[in-house]
Amino acid sequence: MPASLRELRQRRASVSNIKKITKAMELIAASRIIKARQRALSAAPYARELTRAVSAVATFSNTDHPLTTESENPRRAAMLLITADRGQAGAYSTNAIREGESLTRLLTDEGREVVPYLTGRKAAAYYGFRRREVAQQWTGFSDAPQYAEAREIADTLISAFLTPYEEGGVDEIHVVYTRFVSMVTQRPEVIRMLPLEVVEGTEAPPAEELLPLYEFEPNAETVLDELLPLYVASRIQYCLLQSAASELASRQRAMKAATDNAEELIEKLTRDANQARQAGITQEISEIVGGAGALADATAEAD
């Protein structure tokens, strides 16, 4: 066989193996995204009721709580950047990192020092390669986050927020995550977590629905001390769950595109291999015919 034909068949076999891998990853992501969306939906009622409770306390009380007090001169801001632990997810992590870079430039232009907090190995690798300092990072749970991880992140951020600026504390906390819109659309977004802004997203009640009336026992300040950490943790968990669903959807779409490209490449290599095989057969037939003709001429001359 011609060497080119062997090379084409070897390339086709390699692409076929890659296609099997990408197809398997596509099916795995498709099966996991259903659970990820269900977890995000199941967390919505708790987040909705907690949002309403915090809204009621903040609306019907005159208590000045540290987590709701706006700094007169904010000088340092924390940024929680949520990315993936693994690759093969298209531009999912890249878009989140790009949004984080835009937020960093915006806060820097406003005179704030940005302190990064990272989740996901992609963000850690990005900052590590550029030798940027980070306050803390968490990895290993990007596609299936649990409440324990969200509460740990929330406690760390709240502790940094309650620490005075002179001791290394922050005046604001922003979260960069990816919102799951649909299977084909995942949008990176930024929310300011602290000082507290009651963010009413898709899980919030309708605008015309009245807030429930609560009696604060023993007092509103104690209620806020208990509710606000839970609220921050639930918001971070919601962001993590949204990002997890976005990561899996992006990975499924990327692996499907890779599988389709592999199928097209296999078809092209098959056509090239057939053409090379036909060219080799044609050349062999020509050589046989030419050799037979030369042998016949030599026999005729000998006679």
NULUMFI-887562 format. One record per residue (C-alpha): y, x, z. Coordinates in steps of 0.25 Angstrom, whole numbers, plus 5000, padded with zeros to 4 digits. Last residue first. Layout:
N
yy->Y; xx->X; zz->Z
...
//
This chain:
303
yy->4942; xx->5048; zz->4872
yy->4950; xx->5056; zz->4882
yy->4963; xx->5050; zz->4876
yy->4957; xx->5036; zz->4878
yy->4953; xx->5039; zz->4893
yy->4967; xx->5044; zz->4896
yy->4973; xx->5032; zz->4891
yy->4964; xx->5023; zz->4899
yy->4966; xx->5031; zz->4911
yy->4982; xx->5030; zz->4909
yy->4980; xx->5015; zz->4907
yy->4972; xx->5013; zz->4920
yy->4982; xx->5022; zz->4928
yy->4993; xx->5013; zz->4923
yy->4986; xx->5000; zz->4926
yy->4982; xx->5005; zz->4940
yy->4996; xx->5010; zz->4943
yy->5002; xx->4997; zz->4938
yy->4993; xx->4990; zz->4947
yy->4996; xx->4998; zz->4959
yy->5011; xx->4996; zz->4956
yy->5009; xx->4981; zz->4955
yy->5001; xx->4981; zz->4968
yy->5012; xx->4989; zz->4975
yy->5023; xx->4980; zz->4970
yy->5015; xx->4968; zz->4974
yy->5014; xx->4974; zz->4988
yy->5028; xx->4977; zz->4989
yy->5032; xx->4963; zz->4985
yy->5023; xx->4957; zz->4995
yy->5028; xx->4966; zz->5006
yy->5043; xx->4963; zz->5002
yy->5039; xx->4948; zz->5002
yy->5032; xx->4950; zz->5016
yy->5044; xx->4958; zz->5021
yy->5054; xx->4947; zz->5017
yy->5045; xx->4936; zz->5024
yy->5044; xx->4944; zz->5036
yy->5059; xx->4946; zz->5037
yy->5061; xx->4931; zz->5035
yy->5051; xx->4929; zz->5047
yy->5058; xx->4939; zz->5055
yy->5072; xx->4933; zz->5053
yy->5066; xx->4920; zz->5058
yy->5060; xx->4926; zz->5070
yy->5073; xx->4933; zz->5073
yy->5081; xx->4920; zz->5072
yy->5071; xx->4913; zz->5081
yy->5072; xx->4924; zz->5091
yy->5088; xx->4923; zz->5091
yy->5087; xx->4908; zz->5093
yy->5077; xx->4909; zz->5104
yy->5085; xx->4920; zz->5111
yy->5098; xx->4912; zz->5110
yy->5092; xx->4900; zz->5116
yy->5085; xx->4908; zz->5127
yy->5099; xx->4915; zz->5130
yy->5106; xx->4902; zz->5130
yy->5096; xx->4895; zz->5139
yy->5098; xx->4907; zz->5149
yy->5113; xx->4907; zz->5148
yy->5114; xx->4893; zz->5152
yy->5104; xx->4895; zz->5163
yy->5113; xx->4907; zz->5168
yy->5126; xx->4899; zz->5167
yy->5120; xx->4888; zz->5175
yy->5115; xx->4897; zz->5185
yy->5129; xx->4903; zz->5186
yy->5135; xx->4889; zz->5188
yy->5124; xx->4886; zz->5199
yy->5127; xx->4899; zz->5206
yy->5142; xx->4896; zz->5206
yy->5140; xx->4882; zz->5211
yy->5130; xx->4886; zz->5222
yy->5140; xx->4897; zz->5226
yy->5151; xx->4886; zz->5226
yy->5144; xx->4875; zz->5233
yy->5141; xx->4882; zz->5247
yy->5154; xx->4888; zz->5250
yy->5161; xx->4876; zz->5243
yy->5154; xx->4866; zz->5253
yy->5159; xx->4875; zz->5265
yy->5173; xx->4874; zz->5259
yy->5172; xx->4859; zz->5257
yy->5169; xx->4857; zz->5272
yy->5157; xx->4854; zz->5281
yy->5153; xx->4846; zz->5273
yy->5161; xx->4842; zz->5261
yy->5160; xx->4827; zz->5257
yy->5158; xx->4826; zz->5242
yy->5164; xx->4816; zz->5232
yy->5157; xx->4817; zz->5218
yy->5166; xx->4821; zz->5206
yy->5169; xx->4810; zz->5197
yy->5163; xx->4810; zz->5183
yy->5173; xx->4809; zz->5172
yy->5171; xx->4823; zz->5168
yy->5156; xx->4822; zz->5166
yy->5148; xx->4830; zz->5176
yy->5146; xx->4845; zz->5174
yy->5133; xx->4851; zz->5168
yy->5139; xx->4854; zz->5154
yy->5150; xx->4862; zz->5161
yy->5159; xx->4859; zz->5173
yy->5164; xx->4872; zz->5178
yy->5169; xx->4871; zz->5192
yy->5178; xx->4884; zz->5192
yy->5176; xx->4892; zz->5204
yy->5183; xx->4905; zz->5205
yy->5173; xx->4909; zz->5200
yy->5163; xx->4905; zz->5189
yy->5172; xx->4907; zz->5177
yy->5164; xx->4903; zz->5165
yy->5162; xx->4910; zz->5152
yy->5153; xx->4905; zz->5140
yy->5143; xx->4911; zz->5130
yy->5138; xx->4900; zz->5121
yy->5124; xx->4897; zz->5117
yy->5122; xx->4889; zz->5104
yy->5109; xx->4887; zz->5096
yy->5100; xx->4881; zz->5107
yy->5112; xx->4874; zz->5112
yy->5124; xx->4876; zz->5121
yy->5118; xx->4886; zz->5131
yy->5130; xx->4892; zz->5138
yy->5130; xx->4908; zz->5139
yy->5136; xx->4914; zz->5151
yy->5148; xx->4922; zz->5155
yy->5152; xx->4919; zz->5170
yy->5165; xx->4922; zz->5176
yy->5168; xx->4926; zz->5191
yy->5183; xx->4928; zz->5196
yy->5190; xx->4935; zz->5207
yy->5179; xx->4946; zz->5209
yy->5176; xx->4955; zz->5221
yy->5176; xx->4970; zz->5221
yy->5181; xx->4972; zz->5236
yy->5196; xx->4971; zz->5232
yy->5193; xx->4958; zz->5224
yy->5187; xx->4952; zz->5236
yy->5173; xx->4947; zz->5236
yy->5171; xx->4932; zz->5235
yy->5169; xx->4933; zz->5219
yy->5159; xx->4944; zz->5220
yy->5151; xx->4936; zz->5230
yy->5152; xx->4924; zz->5221
yy->5147; xx->4933; zz->5210
yy->5135; xx->4938; zz->5217
yy->5131; xx->4925; zz->5223
yy->5132; xx->4918; zz->5209
yy->5123; xx->4929; zz->5203
yy->5113; xx->4927; zz->5214
yy->5114; xx->4912; zz->5213
yy->5111; xx->4913; zz->5198
yy->5099; xx->4922; zz->5200
yy->5093; xx->4913; zz->5210
yy->5096; xx->4901; zz->5201
yy->5086; xx->4906; zz->5191
yy->5089; xx->4912; zz->5177
yy->5079; xx->4911; zz->5166
yy->5083; xx->4918; zz->5153
yy->5093; xx->4928; zz->5160
yy->5084; xx->4931; zz->5172
yy->5082; xx->4946; zz->5172
yy->5096; xx->4952; zz->5175
yy->5107; xx->4951; zz->5185
yy->5119; xx->4960; zz->5185
yy->5130; xx->4965; zz->5195
yy->5144; xx->4970; zz->5195
yy->5143; xx->4976; zz->5181
yy->5149; xx->4990; zz->5177
yy->5150; xx->4993; zz->5162
yy->5142; xx->5004; zz->5156
yy->5143; xx->4998; zz->5142
yy->5127; xx->4999; zz->5141
yy->5126; xx->4993; zz->5155
yy->5136; xx->4981; zz->5152
yy->5128; xx->4977; zz->5140
yy->5114; xx->4980; zz->5146
yy->5118; xx->4971; zz->5158
yy->5123; xx->4960; zz->5149
yy->5110; xx->4960; zz->5142
yy->5102; xx->4962; zz->5154
yy->5106; xx->4948; zz->5159
yy->5116; xx->4944; zz->5170
yy->5129; xx->4952; zz->5172
yy->5140; xx->4952; zz->5182
yy->5153; xx->4959; zz->5176
yy->5165; xx->4962; zz->5184
yy->5178; xx->4960; zz->5176
yy->5191; xx->4965; zz->5180
yy->5202; xx->4955; zz->5178
yy->5216; xx->4957; zz->5171
yy->5216; xx->4946; zz->5162
yy->5212; xx->4955; zz->5150
yy->5200; xx->4959; zz->5158
yy->5196; xx->4945; zz->5160
yy->5197; xx->4942; zz->5145
yy->5190; xx->4955; zz->5142
yy->5178; xx->4952; zz->5151
yy->5177; xx->4938; zz->5146
yy->5176; xx->4943; zz->5132
yy->5165; xx->4953; zz->5136
yy->5158; xx->4942; zz->5143
yy->5158; xx->4933; zz->5131
yy->5152; xx->4945; zz->5123
yy->5141; xx->4947; zz->5134
yy->5137; xx->4932; zz->5132
yy->5137; xx->4933; zz->5117
yy->5129; xx->4946; zz->5117
yy->5119; xx->4940; zz->5127
yy->5116; xx->4928; zz->5118
yy->5118; xx->4935; zz->5105
yy->5103; xx->4934; zz->5101
yy->5094; xx->4932; zz->5112
yy->5084; xx->4943; zz->5109
yy->5088; xx->4951; zz->5121
yy->5084; xx->4949; zz->5136
yy->5091; xx->4948; zz->5149
yy->5102; xx->4938; zz->5144
yy->5117; xx->4937; zz->5147
yy->5125; xx->4931; zz->5158
yy->5138; xx->4938; zz->5161
yy->5144; xx->4936; zz->5175
yy->5159; xx->4940; zz->5175
yy->5166; xx->4944; zz->5188
yy->5181; xx->4944; zz->5188
yy->5191; xx->4954; zz->5194
yy->5207; xx->4953; zz->5196
yy->5209; xx->4938; zz->5198
yy->5224; xx->4937; zz->5203
yy->5226; xx->4923; zz->5211
yy->5211; xx->4921; zz->5213
yy->5206; xx->4907; zz->5211
yy->5199; xx->4901; zz->5223
yy->5186; xx->4893; zz->5220
yy->5176; xx->4903; zz->5225
yy->5184; xx->4907; zz->5237
yy->5186; xx->4892; zz->5242
yy->5199; xx->4885; zz->5244
yy->5195; xx->4871; zz->5250
yy->5204; xx->4860; zz->5245
yy->5192; xx->4850; zz->5243
yy->5190; xx->4839; zz->5233
yy->5190; xx->4846; zz->5220
yy->5182; xx->4859; zz->5224
yy->5172; xx->4851; zz->5232
yy->5170; xx->4841; zz->5220
yy->5169; xx->4852; zz->5210
yy->5159; xx->4859; zz->5218
yy->5151; xx->4847; zz->5219
yy->5152; xx->4843; zz->5204
yy->5148; xx->4857; zz->5200
yy->5136; xx->4857; zz->5210
yy->5132; xx->4844; zz->5203
yy->5133; xx->4849; zz->5189
yy->5126; xx->4862; zz->5193
yy->5114; xx->4855; zz->5199
yy->5113; xx->4845; zz->5187
yy->5114; xx->4857; zz->5177
yy->5103; xx->4866; zz->5182
yy->5092; xx->4858; zz->5176
yy->5099; xx->4859; zz->5162
yy->5100; xx->4874; zz->5163
yy->5085; xx->4875; zz->5168
yy->5081; xx->4866; zz->5156
yy->5089; xx->4874; zz->5146
yy->5081; xx->4887; zz->5151
yy->5068; xx->4880; zz->5151
yy->5070; xx->4876; zz->5136
yy->5075; xx->4889; zz->5133
yy->5062; xx->4896; zz->5138
yy->5053; xx->4890; zz->5127
yy->5063; xx->4893; zz->5116
yy->5065; xx->4907; zz->5121
yy->5050; xx->4909; zz->5121
yy->5048; xx->4904; zz->5107
yy->5059; xx->4913; zz->5102
yy->5053; xx->4925; zz->5109
yy->5040; xx->4922; zz->5102
yy->5046; xx->4921; zz->5089
yy->5054; xx->4934; zz->5091
yy->5041; xx->4941; zz->5094
yy->5032; xx->4935; zz->5083
yy->5044; xx->4939; zz->5073
yy->5044; xx->4953; zz->5078
yy->5029; xx->4954; zz->5075
yy->5031; xx->4949; zz->5061
yy->5043; xx->4958; zz->5059
yy->5033; xx->4970; zz->5062
yy->5022; xx->4965; zz->5053
yy->5032; xx->4963; zz->5042
yy->5038; xx->4977; zz->5044
yy->5024; xx->4983; zz->5043
yy->5021; xx->4975; zz->5030
yy->5034; xx->4980; zz->5024
yy->5030; xx->4994; zz->5028
yy->5016; xx->4994; zz->5022
yy->5022; xx->4988; zz->5009
yy->5032; xx->4999; zz->5008
yy->5021; xx->5010; zz->5010
yy->5014; xx->5005; zz->4998
yy->5000; xx->5000; zz->5000
//
